[in-house]
Amino acid sequence: MSVDLSTISPTQNVAGPETVVQSGWIKRVRERIFHRRVLTVIGLAIMLGLFWAWLSPQARIAIAAAVFQSRALFILMALFSLITLSLLWSAGQEMDAWLFMLFNVRGIRSRWLDGAMWLLTQLGNMGLALAAAAVLYALAFERLAIEIVLGLLSLWLVVETVKAVTDRTRPFALLKDVRIIGWRALGRSFPSGHTAQAFFIASLFVNRFDLLLWGDTALFVTAGLVGVTRMYVGAHYPRDVIAGALIGLVWAFLISLSSAYLYPG
């Protein structure tokens, strides 16, 4: 097949065989990614369904009743839903990017501060939390340890399901000049799993121990700092962090509510 060059403007591109092959390859890759994402959502949803079915009927009734009766829980879930829907708002992405760069790039960034932020962000690491649960179990805090383990595993399923559905790209994949402290975070961006875990653990400790106002404040300030570090190290946008905090609070409420049925006595 010949191409009439007289009908083509100097700035017009002609799709050659290599372009067609490349486009077909990209299309196949995108289809595979889409299918894998769908399978991930289905698989995680099945696992959550099995966890729900594993609960006793009394626990399921208690959780369902709390969702409808607790005003605070309803507000937290409504805020999380609104933030999730706001991902469709283009102006929100611009604001998110500006705030992210404020935490990640602007200002003085010393090595000791980078190191401190990297260490602090590890408080949202599941491995560290599971190790802490093992220590609590050895110290005769069996119920709290079981709440942490079951709560973290189920929270991870929820977070990964939301990530697969929203499919939000990490900041360093879209923005220029992003500083990455440590290593590039894997997976999708929304919501922040580290922040969700930090607020989940803080809420469990507040519910379990009488720490007075200063103790409760210290726990939630620490959880909030974990969220700040996720932006500082280049892993998450502000809305990822806020959504993670909300889902962590919600999950702590539900786990604490159902713990009497998960671990009687």
Secondary structure, 3 states (H helix, E strand, C coil): CCCCHHHCCCCCCCCCHHHHHHHHHHHHHHHHHHHHHHHHHHHHHHHHHHHHHHCCHHHHHHHHHHHHHCHHHHHHHHHHHHHHHHHHCHHHHHHHHHHHHHHHCCCCCCHHHHHHHHHHHHHHCHHHHHHHHHHHHHCCCHHHHHHHHHHHHHHHHHHHHHHHHHCCCCHHHCCCCCCCCCCCCCCCCCCCHHHHHHHHHHHHHHHHCCCHHHHHHHHHHHHHHHHHHHHHCCCCCHHHHHHHHHHHHHHHHHHHHHHHHHCCC
